[in-house]
């Protein structure tokens, strides 16, 4: 679930970035050949930047998800023993908990 949202956010960010670059090129005072040369010269750098940012974002997201999982596990470990302690005094037997006929 978090991965799907992460991919959507990355796609949205990349699309917004690309839209900004295209808009900038369209209103640029440089000629078409000059803009194409700039794109050609900077494609590897931009690709590397996007790759680094994507990996950083994934790492941060994975860390946050792991932290959330640990918090949930700790919370469950704290709560479940309390439930057992709370029900000990009820005096129920196993057969009392089984459905009728078993």
C-alpha positions, -999 to +999 in steps of 0.1 A: +000+000+000+027+025+009+047+015-022+018+023-045+014+057-029+052+062-031+052+054-068+023+078-074+041+106-056+073+099-076+054+099-109+036+131-100+068+148-089+086+137-121+057+149-142+056+183-125+094+186-130+092+177-166+063+201-172+084+229-156+114+221-179+092+220-210+076+253-200+110+268-194+123+257-228+092+271-246+096+305-231+134+305-232+151+332-252+175+306-267+170+291-301+158+255-306+193+242-315+207+258-284+181+243-261+185+209-277+223+211-271+217+221-234+193+192-230+218+168-245+246+181-224+226+179-191+205+148-196+229+125-177+232+150-149+194+154-146+189+116-148+215+110-121+198+137-099+164+122-104+177+087-096+194+100-064+163+118-053+141+088-060+164+065-039+165+091-011+127+093-011+123+055-011+148+052+018+130+078+039+097+062+032+109+027+040+124+040+072+091+057+082+071+026+074+095+004+094+093+028+124+055+028+122+055-011+121+077-012+152+054+012+170+024-009+162+042-041+173+052-024+206+017-012+211+002-046+205+027-063+228+018-039+256-019-043+250-023-080+245-009-091+279-032-066+295-062-083+278-051-117+291-047-103+326-081-086+324-099-118+314-082-141+339-106-132+366-137-141+345-132-178+353-140-190+318-130-225+308-120-236+273-154-253+267-171-220+276-153-203+248-159-230+221-190-227+200-220-249+209-216-285+197-178-287+197 
